[in-house]
């Protein structure tokens, strides 16, 4: 019995020693493994800055890129009523029916790994952003898909909006995807605006434009604000709430955006939704309206896309939506769901040189405002060339 007891004690000692060794090994590995950096998400009202060198930039080249943006201001009037009327003077019946605001000067931010690396201009100034609004509108559509309010982008919109907006053989074929990638060739008028009067071709006249042959939905790309506003109106019918409220509650508040941004429609774009008059917002500032926002809030929105729809612990929309939104369209390989596509990056773009550029390969977001549009490619190239890879 004594021999058995000693053997048992020896086995217990060996087991205890093995346990201690295992614990020490786990402790050693845990304390010596490389630390995996966590993505940085700026809290509301704050945004940490890092030096260019810390974020692997050549400081001199980066400053040269910023100076390029400062020196190449959009040549249109800072009085945006004048700039809008001049920019769209070819359009018959064009008028400003939504709010506008005089703009500031060149402004921008460069974000890398979530941190501010460079800034210029008044980044807290609220300005019109024109068709950058479209990328926000597209995101509201993505939220509707994620929540099952719209079953599929391939569904016909007439199955959801049955008030006559999509009546007829042609309009009845239009799907949500056709509206999102601007290939619907929707025909009609909305809030007194005719689709054919928006950015008409250089040749022909009113009679030719009104009586043109319609293209099969999905086969022909045409940038057209009236049809974008049809998308906004249709999403209002699906959500049955003001789209600015949807954007605020589901996107802008969770990412810590300021309380200063606004989203407007037109003087006569009010519709009855369940007994309440709600303004159907516009997808740009072509006739006034659209989103008015500061540069910091734009950067937060861009960072949300860079982080694939995640903000901290919250997945605000699916990664699948970003894949869909940034996939080349059949009718225009440079355009997705209201995002412009370029090699290894994608961007939101608006009249007057407003851009949110998302560069996943470099974990970077670039926001630049009131940059002469023709200079955008050169500016982005200068920023990318300033990286010290």
Secondary structure, 3 states (H helix, E strand, C coil): CHHHHHHHHHHHHHHHHHHHHHHHHHHHHHHHCCCCCCCCCCCCCCCCECCCCCCCECHHHHHHHHHHHHHCECCCCCCHHHHHHHHCCCCCCCCCCCCCCCCCCCEEEEEECCEEEEEECCCCCCEECHHHHHHHHHHHHHHHHHCCCCCCCCCEHHHCCCCCCCCCCCHHHCEHHHHHCCCCCCCCEECCEEHHHCCCCCCCCHHHHHCCCCCCCCCCCCCCHHHHHHHHHHHHHHHCCCHHHHHHHHHHCCCCCCCCCEEEEEEEEEEEECCEEEEEECCCCCCCCEEEECHHHHHHHHHHHHCCCEECCEECCCHHHHHHHCCCECCECCECCCCEEECCEEEEEECCCEEEEEEHHHCEEEEEECECHHHHHHHHHHHHHCECC
